[in-house]
Amino acid sequence: MALKQIAPTLLALLGLVAVGNALRCNCTNCEKTGYECETDGACMASTYYVSGKEEHVRVCINQDSLVPPGQPFYCLSAEGFFNTHCCYVDYCNSIDLKVPVPTKGGEWSTQVSNWGPVELVAVIAGPVFLLCVLLMVGVFLFQYHQRAYSHRQRLEVEDPSCDHLYLAKDKTLQDLIYDMSTSGSGSGLPLFVQRTVARTIVLQEIIGKGRFGEVWRGKWRGGDVAVKIFSSREERSWFREAEIYQTIMLRHENILGFIAADNKDNGTWTQLWLVSDYHEHGSLFDYLNRYSVTIEGMIKLALSAASGLAHLHMEILGTQGKPGIAHRDLKSKNILVKKNGTCAIADLGLAVRHESITDTIDIAPNQRVGTKRYMAPEVLDETINMKHFDSFKCADIYALGLVYWEIARRCNTGGIHEEYQLPYYDLVPSDPSIEEMRKVVCDQKLRPNVPNWWQSYESLRVMGKIMRECWYANGAARLTALRIKKTLSQLSVEEDVKM
């Protein structure tokens, strides 16, 4: 008998009404009872094909019809023809069945799919989204490590004359620096030695903070070193300072001794280290706040600062020559005081180099760089000639004159000395703006006060004269660092100062 002839008979046999404690089911052919029926047996849902069209039937089955037990006749499915489901909970035959289709193994699948469009989108989109996130993280990590690697490569100095250096167990920092200064280049330790030193330093205590990050005192093989740790956003300053410190022939007794540069990745973020000599007195600013100085002490500080700046400014010609370098942020906080009472110029992160062969200056086009209080008039009013290297040296000289004023005020002569003050302390606020400094320095043409009683002491008189010649509004009229060094050298001889 054809399936379409069986269906009406099947539906007629299965129609029923029960009473009492009956099971309620959905019913597709019970229009009079609101498409519901009651039974003491089971609810049934069935799906089959009629003339190529899928038909759904939901009916009640009597207890008497549920024979044989376990697999009643009405609850059986026919492979490839119809799918039937019997259940025993109110309205449980609401499910949508599909006619079974053959699987790869030749068997028939009769499972019911309850997934709607939202579930399907979630199942498909979830893994795709996770894959995209993992891909983005992978690309980010790759680029990050590539950038860190490129920085390390750029810092590397190819110097065959340093190939013999290695870190013997008994080698001290002083031995390394001696080897470095006599190896011919004077540009710093080989990169592999720098990394070895940096990675074996034990940090002891924090000794300072600045806009770049922190400064720590560290220990390496029993000796003290200073470790300047830059924050990740100051990567350019770190790289620039390390690059300047490794300039050929830069090493000088009055310029802070550079030891190593390294970037240390702890898995979460990268620390940018700059390792240098440690000076327990700290900056000139700290030193002058704590102590007054004798005439001899004043001359030693002033002469050594001029010597360091003269070497920085000086261009040394030759195959192993040195370019001229301007500091651009000279101030008492960027000059360190050594144990012997002399100065060492530090913080070269804003320095600029001049290549005389090509007459080029490697700086970003930013006219206002440095500390506002120490900015020269031409920097404040933006008239500085950025294409002329001597302009930057003249700006350094102006700042050096202000540092000399800070030192001279603390000179103890005849039991008299003044309290420490910053330049222009009586003319501008503690954190002056560029406009406030420009008004005082450029418009009113004011300078720090040089007391008349300094004329009574030759050393202070000479210092006052140097200051005034450093502060000219016209940068070209100012003294050079070499001229200042010669004048103070002569003064040191007259005062019998032992350097």
BELHURA-V89290 format. One record per residue. N is the residue number from 1. OMEGA is omega in degrees with one decimal (999 if undefined). Layout:
N;OMEGA
N;OMEGA
This chain:
1;-179.4
2;-177.2
3;-178.3
4;175.7
5;-179.2
6;-171.1
7;-179.3
8;179.9
9;179.4
10;-178.6
11;-179.8
12;-179.8
13;-172.9
14;179.5
15;-177.6
16;176.3
17;-179.6
18;-179.9
19;178.2
20;-176.7
21;-171.1
22;175.4
23;-178.4
24;-176.9
25;169.7
26;-177.5
27;-175.2
28;-178.2
29;-179.0
30;-176.5
31;-176.3
32;-178.0
33;177.0
34;178.3
35;174.3
36;174.0
37;179.5
38;-177.9
39;173.0
40;-177.3
41;-174.7
42;171.0
43;-179.2
44;172.1
45;-177.2
46;177.4
47;179.5
48;179.5
49;173.9
50;-179.6
51;178.3
52;-179.8
53;-178.9
54;179.5
55;179.5
56;178.2
57;175.1
58;-175.9
59;173.0
60;176.4
61;178.6
62;176.9
63;-177.5
64;-177.2
65;-176.9
66;176.6
67;-4.0
68;179.6
69;177.1
70;179.2
71;-179.3
72;-178.0
73;-176.1
74;-177.3
75;-179.1
76;176.2
77;176.6
78;-174.4
79;177.8
80;-177.0
81;177.8
82;-175.8
83;-175.6
84;-179.1
85;176.3
86;179.7
87;-167.0
88;176.6
89;-178.2
90;175.4
91;-178.1
92;-179.1
93;177.6
94;-172.8
95;175.3
96;178.5
97;174.9
98;175.9
99;-175.8
100;178.7
101;-177.9
102;175.8
103;-178.0
104;-178.2
105;180.0
106;178.2
107;-177.1
108;178.6
109;-179.3
110;-176.9
111;-179.8
112;177.7
113;179.3
114;-176.8
115;174.5
116;-179.0
117;-179.7
118;-179.9
119;180.0
120;177.7
121;-179.6
122;-178.7
123;-179.0
124;-174.3
125;-177.3
126;179.1
127;179.0
128;179.1
129;179.9
130;178.5
131;178.8
132;179.3
133;179.4
134;178.3
135;179.2
136;178.2
137;179.1
138;178.7
139;179.6
140;-178.9
141;179.4
142;-179.6
143;-179.1
144;-178.6
145;175.4
146;-179.9
147;179.0
148;-179.9
149;-179.5
150;177.1
151;179.9
152;179.3
153;-179.1
154;-179.6
155;-173.9
156;179.1
157;178.9
158;-176.6
159;-177.2
160;-178.2
161;-179.6
162;-175.7
163;-177.3
164;-176.6
165;172.9
166;-174.9
167;174.1
168;-174.4
169;-177.0
170;-177.4
171;-179.5
172;179.2
173;179.3
174;177.9
175;-179.4
176;-177.8
177;177.4
178;177.8
179;-178.5
180;-174.8
181;-179.7
182;-176.9
183;175.8
184;-174.9
185;-176.6
186;-174.3
187;179.4
188;179.1
189;173.0
190;-172.7
191;-178.4
192;176.7
193;177.8
194;-177.2
195;-179.9
196;178.5
197;-175.6
198;-174.6
199;178.3
200;177.2
201;176.1
202;179.9
203;-176.2
204;-176.9
205;177.5
206;-176.4
207;178.6
208;176.3
209;177.9
210;-178.9
211;-176.7
212;-173.9
213;-175.4
214;172.9
215;-179.7
216;166.4
217;-179.7
218;178.9
219;172.6
220;-179.4
221;175.0
222;179.9
223;178.8
224;173.3
225;174.4
226;-179.5
227;178.2
228;-176.6
229;-178.0
230;171.7
231;-174.3
232;179.9
233;178.3
234;-176.3
235;-179.9
236;179.5
237;179.2
238;-178.1
239;-178.0
240;-178.2
241;177.8
242;179.8
243;-179.9
244;-178.2
245;-178.7
246;175.2
247;179.0
248;173.9
249;-179.2
250;-173.4
251;-177.8
252;-175.5
253;-179.3
254;170.2
255;-175.5
256;-177.8
257;178.7
258;-179.8
259;-174.2
260;171.5
261;179.8
262;172.2
263;-173.4
264;-178.7
265;-179.9
266;178.4
267;-179.4
268;177.6
269;-178.7
270;173.8
271;-179.4
272;-174.2
273;170.4
274;-175.5
275;-177.8
276;175.1
277;177.7
278;177.1
279;-170.2
280;179.5
281;-179.7
282;-176.1
283;176.2
284;176.6
285;178.4
286;-176.7
287;-178.6
288;174.6
289;-177.0
290;-171.7
291;163.5
292;-177.7
293;174.3
294;176.0
295;178.0
296;179.1
297;178.3
298;-178.3
299;179.6
300;179.4
301;-176.3
302;-177.8
303;-179.0
304;176.9
305;178.1
306;179.4
307;178.7
308;-179.1
309;178.4
310;178.7
311;179.1
312;-177.9
313;-171.5
314;172.0
315;179.0
316;-177.2
317;178.8
318;-179.1
319;175.0
320;-176.0
321;-178.7
322;176.4
323;172.7
324;-178.4
325;174.3
326;-172.9
327;177.6
328;174.4
329;-178.5
330;177.8
331;-176.0
332;178.6
333;179.7
334;174.9
335;-178.9
336;178.9
337;-178.8
338;-176.3
339;-178.3
340;176.4
341;176.3
342;-175.2
343;171.7
344;-179.6
345;-175.5
346;175.0
347;-178.0
348;-176.9
349;-179.6
350;-175.5
351;179.9
352;180.0
353;-179.7
354;176.2
355;-172.8
356;-177.3
357;179.1
358;-176.9
359;179.5
360;179.2
361;-174.8
362;177.9
363;171.9
364;-177.3
365;178.3
366;-173.5
367;-175.6
368;-179.9
369;178.1
370;-178.5
371;-171.0
372;-175.8
373;-175.6
374;-178.8
375;178.4
376;-178.9
377;-177.3
378;175.9
379;-179.4
380;-177.7
381;173.8
382;175.9
383;-178.5
384;178.6
385;-174.5
386;-178.2
387;-176.5
388;-173.5
389;-179.6
390;178.3
391;-179.7
392;177.6
393;178.9
394;177.7
395;175.3
396;-177.9
397;176.5
398;-179.6
399;178.3
400;177.4
401;177.9
402;177.4
403;177.8
404;177.9
405;178.0
406;-179.1
407;-174.5
408;178.1
409;-177.1
410;179.8
411;-177.7
412;179.0
413;-179.1
414;179.8
415;-178.3
416;170.8
417;-178.3
418;177.6
419;-178.2
420;174.4
421;172.6
422;177.1
423;179.4
424;-178.7
425;-176.2
426;-175.3
427;-178.4
428;177.9
429;-178.0
430;176.7
431;-172.4
432;174.1
433;177.3
434;-178.6
435;178.8
436;178.4
437;-179.8
438;-179.8
439;-177.8
440;-171.1
441;-174.2
442;-175.7
443;-178.1
444;178.5
445;178.9
446;176.6
447;177.5
448;-176.2
449;174.5
450;-174.4
451;179.0
452;-175.5
453;175.1
454;-179.6
455;-178.0
456;-178.5
457;-175.1
458;-177.9
459;179.3
460;177.4
461;178.8
462;179.4
463;179.1
464;178.7
465;178.8
466;-179.1
467;-176.6
468;-179.0
469;173.0
470;-171.0
471;-179.8
472;177.9
473;177.2
474;-175.8
475;-177.6
476;-178.9
477;-176.9
478;176.8
479;170.9
480;178.9
481;179.9
482;178.4
483;178.2
484;179.8
485;-179.7
486;179.2
487;-179.0
488;175.5
489;177.5
490;177.7
491;-179.1
492;176.7
493;-180.0
494;-178.1
495;179.3
496;179.5
497;178.9
498;-179.4
499;999
